[in-house]
Amino acid sequence: MTSSSTTPTRLSAIIIAKDEARDLPACLASLAFCDEIVVVDSGSTDDTVAIAEAKGCRVLIRTDWAGFGAQKQRALDAATGDWVLSIDADEVIPHALAAEIRAAIETRAAAGYRVNRLNSFLGKPLRHGGWYPDRHLRLARRDAARFTKDLVHEALVVDGTVGDLATDMPHQSYRDLDEVLDKQHRYALSGAEQRRLNGRNGGVGKATQRAIWMFIRLYVVKRGFLDGREGFLAAVSNTQEVFWRYAATGKKS
């Protein structure tokens, strides 16, 4: 497709990855509408790099991990398109969303666009409990975009107006309990480190208060119970992560 100036608008998809051989093929297949795919790998021991290279991606190996924000900024810096689409390896772009994205970058009505993730937990899409709608800025004009420097829960920010795309983006966030526990552990420790860097305190008392409120908020106020067994487990998972994040922020013995 071409813009009003007849100059093709190039779109780069950017992905950071480590040991994503299970999910990456479906993700890459859904990005066929992009002009370029940049994958920044942080030291995979599986076939992630080989899969990306076989699909024609530009792969950069960067093992000096400095957090999600810094690693995604590296991917953004490596992109050459007029626009960038930030996507995780466990997400896919449906055809309808791809069409929306192409239309958005050609009309250029905004400098960036939020995409709504439809998160799956243990195989079930969640529509309550704070998991939906889950809007994140993912599409942006490259010259107006940057990532925050957060170690975890980083965000893409843009200088200019931001719009919203309508089609959901499926996200296989947690496929099994092993993955839940692994991510919970990593996110809690990274979140605690980020809190310390920001000069915030913690401890068991604050952790307990925050965790209790988190469960009530997600499972009761935001009606996580409507998602059944998976809604309960998702609320418990988020609650535990919050507890350990605040507990680990406290003074070390």
N, C-alpha and C positions, 0 to 999 in steps of 0.2 A: 504494500500500500504506500501511497505517497501523501505528503502534506500539501497544503495549499501552495507552497512555494515550489512544488514538484520535486523537492529533495526528500528522499526516503528518510523516515524517522526510524533510527536504529534503537532497538531494545536489547539491553543486556540483562540476563538473569544472573544473580549472584548467590552462591551457596557456600556455607562453611560446613565442613564435614570431618568426621572421624569414625571409622568403622560403621559406615552406613550402607554396606553392600546389600542388605536386605531391602531397604526402602528406596535407595537411589534410582534403580532402573525405572520404577513407575514415575518418580518425580521428573526425571530427565525426559521420559517419553511425553509427558504432559507439557513440556517446554519447547516443543518443536516449532511453535510460532515465534519464538525469540530469535534474534539475529546472532546472539552470542551467549554462551554460558560460561561463566567463570566459577571454578570450584577451588576454594582454598582449603587444603587438607592439613590437619594438625598432627599427622603421624599415624595414619591408619595401618592396622596390621592385617586387615582382610583385603578384599578385592576392590575397595572403594576407588582407588586411583585408576586401576585398570579399567573399571567400568566407565568412569568419567572420560578417560582418554579414548576409549573405543567409541564413545558417542560423540567425539569431536569437541569435547569441552577443553577450555584452556585451564590447565591445572597448575596451581602453585602449591608448593609444600612449605608450610610455615609451622614449625614445631615449638617455637618459643612462645608458648601460650601466655597471653596477657589479659585474657578475659574475652567474653563474647563480643562486647562492644568493639574492642581493638581488632579482633579477628575479622569481624564483619566490615570494619572500616578498610582493612586491607583488601577485601574483595571489592569493595566500592571503588577504591583507588585504582584497582587493576582493570575495571570495566572501561569500555570505550564507547558504549552506546550513548545516544542522546538522553535516554531514559534508563532507569535501573529497576528491576523487579527483584526484591529480596525475598527469598523463599528457603524454607528448611527442607532437608532431605526427606522428612516424613510428611510432607505436604504435596498436594497435586493441584494443578490448575485445570478445571473442567473446560470443555470447549466453549460453553457460554461465557465463562469468565474470561477466557482468552480473547474472545471477540470484544468484550467490554473493555479490556485492557488496550487492545489495538485501537479501538474507537477513541478512548480517552487520550492516548498520547498523540493522536492525529488532530483532535480538536483543540488540545492544549488549553482547556478551560480552567485548569488549576495546575499548581506546581507539584502537587502530590495527591495520592488517593489512598484511602483506607480500604482494606479488604476484610471481610468478615470470615473468621475461621469457624468451621463446624468441627469441634473437637470430639474425637472418639476416645473413650476410656474403657479398656478391656473389651474392645470391639463394638461398643455401643455409643452412637452419637448422643452427646449430652445437650439438652436444650434448657436446662435449669441450673440452679446452684451456682450461678455466677460464671458458668462456662459458655453461655450463649445469650445474647450475641457477644462475640469476642473480636472487636474491631482493632486492627493494627494498621499503621501506615506502612505500606509495603511497596508502593509504586511511586516513583519520584523522578523529577528531572535531575539528571546526574549533577549538573552544575549548581543545583540548589540544595543538595542533600548531604547529610552527614549522620553518623551514628554517635550516640552518647558513649561515654567511656566506661559505662557500668560493667562490672565483672560478670553479672548475670542480670536477666530481665532488662537487657539493653533496648534501646528504641531508635528507630529511624526518625530523624527530624528534618524538616524542610523549611526553607525560607520562601514563604509565599502562601497562597490559599490552598486549602486541602478539601478535596471532595470525597465522596463515598461511592464505591462500586456495589452493585446489588447482589451478584451471585456469590453464594457461599464457596469457601475454599476448604475442602476436606483435609483434616489433620489427624493422622494416626498418632496421637500423643503418647498413649500408654497401651501397649499391646498385651502385656501380662504383668503379674505382680512383681516379678524380678526387675522389670524395667521401672516400675513404680518406685521400688525401694532404691534402686541405683540412682535415678534422677533426683529423688527426694534427698538423698544423702549429699549429692554434688551441689544441688541448688541451695540447700540449707547452709553448707559450709561457705559457698561463694557469697551468699547473701549476708552471712555473718561478717565476712571479710569486708564486704562493701559497706556495711554499717559502721565497722570500726574505722574505715578510711574516711567516712563522713562524720566521724566524731560522735557517733550515737552510742548510747550505753544499752545494756541488756541485763540478763540474769534470769534465774529460775522463776522468781516472782512475776516479773514482767512477761516472761515466756508463757507462764500458766494463764495469766489474764488474757493475753492476746490469743492464745490457742482456744480458750473457751469461747471467746467472742467470735472467732473465726468460724468455729463449727456451727454456732447458733445462726450466724449470718448466712452461711452457705446452705446449710441443710434445712433451716426453718424459714428465715426471712426471704431468701432467694429460692426457696422451694426445691431444694435438691432432692427431697424425698420423692418427688414426682418421677425421677429417673430410676427408681427402684434400687436394686442391689448395687449397681454401678454408681448411682448417685450418692449412696451412703459411703462407699469406699472412696470415691473422689473427694468427698468432704473430709473424711478421716485423713486421707493423704495430704491435702492442703493444710489441715490442722497440724499434723505432725511436722511438716516442713516449717511452718511458722514457729512452732514451739522450739525446734532445734536451732533455727536461725537466731531467735532472741536469746536462747540459753547459751549458745556458743559465742554470742557477742559479749557476754559477761567476762569478768576478770578470770584469767586462767590460774588454777591452783598450782 
